[in-house]
Amino acid sequence: MGGVDVIQLTAEDVREALRIIRAIRLAEEEAHALQHSLALFEQQLATLYGVPEGYSIRDFTIGFEPDRGA
């Protein structure tokens, strides 16, 4: 590049990059909140159905199954 160390971006490019970064962070936060909600739902189901220790849900169409290696 002929000795050029830094190539400056336009303000518009910086704003677009920041917008995309914020959107990604928001999506990650939403995904984390949904994962937490799913974990709580699974715990509630386990309590409701009296599921013993060592069982978990890998597929909701099947239900609670023994953990692998148990």
Backbone as a chain_set.jsonl record, in Angstrom:
{"seq": "MGGVDVIQLTAEDVREALRIIRAIRLAEEEAHALQHSLALFEQQLATLYGVPEGYSIRDFTIGFEPDRGA", "coords": {"N": [[0.824, -1.186, 0.0], [2.11, 1.142, -0.302], [3.395, 2.278, 1.983], [1.399, 3.31, 3.585], [-0.074, 3.455, 6.707], [-2.564, 3.575, 7.97], [-5.889, 3.453, 6.952], [-8.397, 5.587, 6.694], [-11.836, 5.443, 7.589], [-14.995, 6.513, 6.294], [-17.287, 8.75, 7.956], [-19.864, 7.859, 7.647], [-19.492, 5.11, 7.133], [-18.431, 4.311, 9.603], [-20.618, 4.875, 11.3], [-22.471, 3.018, 10.26], [-21.178, 0.595, 10.828], [-21.169, 0.712, 13.641], [-23.922, 0.667, 14.087], [-24.56, -1.907, 13.202], [-23.027, -3.442, 14.996], [-24.309, -2.768, 17.418], [-26.818, -3.903, 16.875], [-26.154, -6.612, 16.752], [-25.279, -7.046, 19.392], [-27.663, -6.541, 20.779], [-29.252, -8.628, 19.757], [-27.82, -10.805, 20.786], [-28.212, -10.39, 23.544], [-30.988, -10.708, 23.671], [-31.203, -13.386, 22.859], [-29.867, -14.621, 24.983], [-31.622, -14.001, 27.082], [-33.87, -15.424, 26.23], [-32.859, -18.045, 26.309], [-32.545, -18.299, 29.042], [-35.23, -18.131, 29.825], [-36.194, -20.489, 28.661], [-34.755, -22.397, 30.127], [-35.85, -21.974, 32.678], [-38.487, -22.718, 32.135], [-38.136, -25.447, 31.552], [-37.301, -26.314, 34.091], [-39.633, -25.8, 35.536], [-41.383, -27.585, 34.273], [-40.138, -29.993, 34.97], [-40.542, -29.982, 37.715], [-43.348, -29.958, 37.811], [-43.976, -32.446, 36.62], [-42.678, -34.145, 38.303], [-40.058, -35.066, 37.834], [-37.253, -37.122, 38.241], [-33.862, -36.642, 39.55], [-31.148, -36.522, 37.214], [-32.379, -36.638, 34.764], [-33.182, -35.071, 31.673], [-34.309, -32.754, 29.158], [-33.828, -33.351, 25.859], [-35.119, -33.351, 23.522], [-38.126, -31.935, 22.89], [-40.317, -33.211, 21.799], [-40.108, -35.772, 22.609], [-39.678, -35.812, 25.41], [-38.665, -35.983, 28.875], [-35.565, -37.505, 29.332], [-33.148, -39.984, 30.423], [-30.055, -38.558, 31.469], [-27.157, -38.463, 29.41], [-24.751, -40.993, 29.828], [-25.676, -41.741, 32.24]], "CA": [[0.0, 0.0, 0.0], [2.947, 2.317, -0.427], [3.775, 2.873, 3.248], [0.257, 3.858, 4.32], [-0.321, 2.631, 7.884], [-3.972, 3.599, 8.357], [-6.843, 3.925, 5.948], [-9.532, 6.13, 7.431], [-13.178, 5.168, 7.096], [-15.871, 7.683, 6.322], [-18.19, 8.8, 9.109], [-21.017, 7.002, 7.32], [-19.079, 3.718, 7.332], [-18.31, 4.102, 11.046], [-21.978, 4.807, 11.847], [-23.078, 1.745, 9.858], [-20.531, -0.469, 11.6], [-21.672, 0.802, 15.009], [-25.319, 0.219, 14.063], [-24.548, -3.373, 13.087], [-22.507, -3.963, 16.265], [-25.385, -2.64, 18.406], [-27.851, -4.886, 16.537], [-25.634, -7.925, 17.151], [-25.304, -7.116, 20.858], [-29.062, -6.658, 21.183], [-29.69, -9.988, 19.43], [-27.19, -11.709, 21.754], [-28.905, -10.213, 24.819], [-32.31, -11.328, 23.526], [-31.006, -14.833, 22.835], [-29.538, -15.029, 26.347], [-32.86, -13.934, 27.867], [-34.725, -16.539, 25.811], [-32.271, -19.273, 26.843], [-32.877, -18.32, 30.461], [-36.654, -18.457, 29.912], [-36.346, -21.908, 28.349], [-34.246, -23.164, 31.269], [-36.863, -21.88, 33.73], [-39.622, -23.529, 31.692], [-37.755, -26.847, 31.751], [-37.333, -26.56, 35.536], [-41.04, -25.847, 35.933], [-41.929, -28.86, 33.793], [-39.563, -31.072, 35.789], [-41.249, -29.944, 39.003], [-44.74, -30.329, 37.558], [-44.06, -33.87, 36.31], [-41.958, -34.934, 39.299], [-38.941, -35.726, 37.152], [-36.14, -37.362, 39.166], [-32.515, -36.186, 39.172], [-30.51, -37.325, 36.177], [-33.169, -36.601, 33.544], [-33.247, -33.765, 31.03], [-35.005, -32.728, 27.864], [-33.009, -33.095, 24.677], [-36.087, -33.176, 22.435], [-39.431, -31.729, 23.523], [-41.315, -34.146, 21.27], [-39.926, -37.04, 23.324], [-39.856, -35.564, 26.836], [-37.493, -36.13, 29.723], [-34.803, -38.745, 29.118], [-31.966, -40.048, 31.29], [-28.867, -37.865, 30.961], [-26.159, -39.356, 28.798], [-23.76, -41.489, 30.78], [-26.316, -42.109, 33.534]], "C": [[0.869, 1.251, 0.0], [3.267, 3.009, 0.884], [2.637, 3.501, 4.031], [-0.066, 2.922, 5.47], [-1.803, 2.513, 8.21], [-4.792, 4.104, 7.19], [-8.094, 4.338, 6.694], [-10.848, 5.729, 6.766], [-13.985, 6.457, 7.122], [-16.755, 7.613, 7.559], [-19.397, 7.904, 8.872], [-20.687, 5.531, 7.531], [-18.964, 3.378, 8.823], [-19.694, 3.982, 11.677], [-22.65, 3.488, 11.499], [-22.48, 0.586, 10.634], [-21.051, -0.468, 13.036], [-23.121, 0.347, 15.094], [-25.386, -1.3, 14.029], [-24.055, -4.006, 14.389], [-23.58, -3.895, 17.342], [-26.481, -3.674, 18.149], [-27.418, -6.288, 16.961], [-25.699, -8.076, 18.669], [-26.73, -7.273, 21.374], [-29.582, -8.07, 20.922], [-29.087, -11.001, 20.408], [-27.869, -11.617, 23.113], [-30.287, -10.862, 24.787], [-32.2, -12.848, 23.546], [-30.697, -15.35, 24.241], [-30.791, -15.033, 27.221], [-33.794, -15.088, 27.505], [-34.182, -17.877, 26.312], [-32.594, -19.411, 28.328], [-34.354, -18.698, 30.65], [-36.901, -19.936, 29.635], [-35.87, -22.77, 29.511], [-35.248, -23.134, 32.424], [-38.077, -22.738, 33.39], [-39.329, -25.012, 31.903], [-37.785, -27.21, 33.24], [-38.771, -26.67, 36.043], [-41.688, -27.151, 35.486], [-41.422, -30.02, 34.642], [-40.262, -31.132, 37.14], [-42.678, -30.436, 38.838], [-44.893, -31.836, 37.35], [-43.316, -34.747, 37.307], [-40.783, -35.698, 38.71], [-37.78, -35.902, 38.133], [-34.83, -36.767, 38.651], [-31.972, -37.09, 38.072], [-31.307, -37.41, 34.888], [-33.161, -35.178, 32.99], [-33.994, -33.895, 29.712], [-33.978, -32.427, 26.786], [-33.913, -32.798, 23.496], [-37.469, -33.072, 23.077], [-40.503, -32.672, 22.989], [-41.218, -35.503, 21.948], [-40.217, -36.87, 24.803], [-38.56, -35.743, 27.584], [-36.874, -37.506, 29.494], [-33.647, -38.775, 30.105], [-30.806, -39.288, 30.641], [-27.903, -38.884, 30.376], [-25.134, -39.756, 29.856], [-24.351, -41.899, 32.124], [-26.725, -43.555, 33.517]], "O": [[0.365, 2.336, 0.289], [3.401, 4.233, 0.902], [2.878, 4.161, 5.043], [-0.307, 1.734, 5.257], [-2.254, 1.466, 8.675], [-4.421, 5.071, 6.524], [-8.777, 3.491, 7.271], [-10.952, 5.685, 5.54], [-13.685, 7.376, 7.884], [-16.945, 6.544, 8.138], [-19.891, 7.263, 9.8], [-21.512, 4.782, 8.052], [-19.352, 2.29, 9.25], [-19.925, 3.094, 12.497], [-23.325, 2.896, 12.34], [-23.205, -0.315, 11.055], [-21.342, -1.528, 13.59], [-23.511, -0.292, 16.071], [-26.18, -1.908, 14.748], [-24.615, -5.008, 14.835], [-23.754, -4.848, 18.102], [-27.016, -4.258, 19.092], [-28.229, -7.062, 17.47], [-26.126, -9.115, 19.174], [-26.978, -8.047, 22.299], [-30.272, -8.644, 21.765], [-29.761, -11.948, 20.814], [-28.083, -12.635, 23.771], [-30.706, -11.49, 25.76], [-33.013, -13.522, 24.178], [-31.206, -16.396, 24.645], [-31.0, -15.957, 28.008], [-34.436, -15.663, 28.383], [-34.957, -18.75, 26.7], [-32.881, -20.506, 28.811], [-34.686, -19.491, 31.531], [-37.724, -20.565, 30.3], [-36.511, -23.767, 29.847], [-35.471, -24.154, 33.077], [-38.632, -23.407, 34.262], [-40.189, -25.75, 32.384], [-38.243, -28.292, 33.606], [-39.085, -27.525, 36.871], [-42.456, -27.753, 36.236], [-42.184, -30.921, 34.992], [-40.542, -32.217, 37.649], [-43.161, -31.24, 39.636], [-45.842, -32.436, 37.855], [-43.321, -35.971, 37.172], [-40.551, -36.855, 39.06], [-37.367, -34.941, 38.783], [-34.705, -36.433, 37.472], [-32.297, -38.276, 38.01], [-30.948, -38.182, 33.998], [-33.136, -34.206, 33.745], [-34.268, -34.993, 29.229], [-33.337, -31.376, 26.799], [-33.525, -32.08, 22.574], [-37.927, -34.009, 23.731], [-41.503, -32.908, 23.666], [-42.15, -36.302, 21.867], [-40.923, -37.687, 25.395], [-37.48, -35.664, 27.0], [-37.565, -38.524, 29.467], [-33.205, -37.728, 30.579], [-30.6, -39.362, 29.43], [-27.856, -40.033, 30.814], [-24.713, -38.936, 30.672], [-23.639, -42.341, 33.025], [-27.274, -44.053, 34.5]]}, "num_chains": 1, "name": "protein.A"}
